[in-house]
Amino acid sequence: MRVLPPFDPETGELLRQPLARQTEIVLDQMRRCLEAAGSSMARVVKCNVYCSDPAHFTTFNEIYGRYFPVDQPARIFLCVPSWPGPFDIEIDCIAVT
């Protein structure tokens, strides 16, 4: 799956939101993409998380747990100090169909 920044799926506009909301937007987009491809969040085997600040990990982890409440997929959490846009998080994943 491609990298997903927090953008409005209707307009494509990058959404300036607090990290918690950005994370929800990205994970909701991920869910829609997976379902459109005949998969689901339960079929994700790995996530790569790119974040602007390690201080966001606790907030991110809380929200991630809501989307993956059991059998969480493997993941990495990488800090990226510079972005091409006004957002703090991107996530890509690998899932099976």
DOBAMAR-231784 format. One record per residue: x, y, z of N, C-alpha, C in turn. Coordinates in steps of 0.02 Angstrom, whole numbers, plus 50000, padded with zeros to 5 digits. Layout:
BEGIN
XYZXYZXYZ ...
END
This chain:
BEGIN
500424994150000500005000050000500445006250000 500225011249968500595017549964500605021250031 501035026150035501085030250096500485034850098 500185035350157499595039550166499735045250214 499745051450190499755057150236499035058850253 498925063350301498235065050321497915070150273 497585067650222497255072150174496515070750172 496135075850151495415075150144495285070850082 494955065050090494855060650032494405063549978 494005068549995493565071649946493925076849904 494365080849936494685086449901495425085349887 495735080649923496455079549917496875084549956 496535089149991496885094250029497195091150092 497825093150105498145090950167497805094450225 497645090750276497265093450332497725095250390 497695101450411498095103650469497685102050531 497915097050567497555094650626498075092650679 497855091950742498305089150792498495082050773 499055079650800499295072950782498775067550792 498395067750846497895062650859497395062250801 497155067850779496675067950723497005065850658 497625068050646497985065950586498035058350584 498185055350640498255048050644497595044650628 497055047150655496395044250640496235044850566 496385050650536496245051650465496635046650423 497275045950438497705041250399497455034050407 497295032050468497075025150479496385023950448 495955028950448495305028250414495405027550338 495865031450311496025030850239496305023850224 496745021550268497035014850259496475009650257 496015010050304495455005350306495065005350240 494895011350215494525011850152494915008850094 495555010250090495965007450035495994999850039 496094997250099496124989950107495464986650088 494914989550110494264986650094494124986950019 494324992349987494234992949914494644987649877 495194985449907495624980349876495434973249897 494884972649935494664966049957495024963450019 495324967850057495664965850118495354969550177 495704969850233495444973350292496024974850340 495864978750391496364980350441496614974050476 496184969150483496374962850516496884958850474 496964960650411497424957050367498084960750357 498174966250393498814969950390499344966050427 499924965150396500464961450428501034965950450 501084971950421501624976550442501434983750425 501604988250469501514995450457502184998950466 502325003650422502885008150429502595015050446 502785017650503502515024050527503075029150525 502945034750492503435040150487503135046150524 503495048650573503225053850616503745059450624 503515065450634503955071250638504305072050705 504065068650757504345069750824504235063550867 504755060950899504675055050942504205056351001 504105062651019503645064251074502925062351058 502775061250994502095059450973501945051950982 502445047951001502355040751002501785038551048 501735041251107501215039151155500515040551126 500415046451098499765048151068499625043551009 500115042650966500035038250908499855031150931 500225028650980500135021751002499435020551030 499165025351065498485024751092497975024051035 498035028150985497565027950929497665021650887 498285019850874498445013750836498125007750869 498125007550935497815001950972497065001450962 496735007050948496015006850934495875003750866 496315004750819496225002050751496474994850745 496934992950789497194986150791497154983650863 496544982150888496464980350958496754973550978 496794968950931497084962350945497554960450888 498044956450904498524954050854498794959750811 499074964750844499344970450807499884968250758 499874971250698500394969450649501084971950671 501594968950644502274971450655502294978750631 502734982650661502774989650638503454992550657 503604997950622504175002150640503905009150649 504225013050692504045019950704504675024050693 504705027450637505305031350619505165038750626 505655042350652505595049650657505925052750596 505545057050563505775060550502505755067950518 506335071250520506345078250542506075083350493 505995081550430505765086450381505235083350336 504725087350319504165084950279504065089250218 503765086450166503585090450108502915093950116 502585093050172501925096150182501795097550255 501215100650269501035102750337500705097150377 501055091750389500785086250428501335082950468 501155078750515501625075650561501685068150555 501275065050513501285057750511501095055150442 501415049650424501235045750364501295038450384 500885034250354500905027050368500825023350302 501235018150294501105013350240501055006450271 500765001850235500674995150263500724989750210 500814983750234500784977750192500214973550221 499764971450177499194967350198499104961650148 498764956450170498604950850126497864951250108 497694948250052496984948350031496654941850049 
END
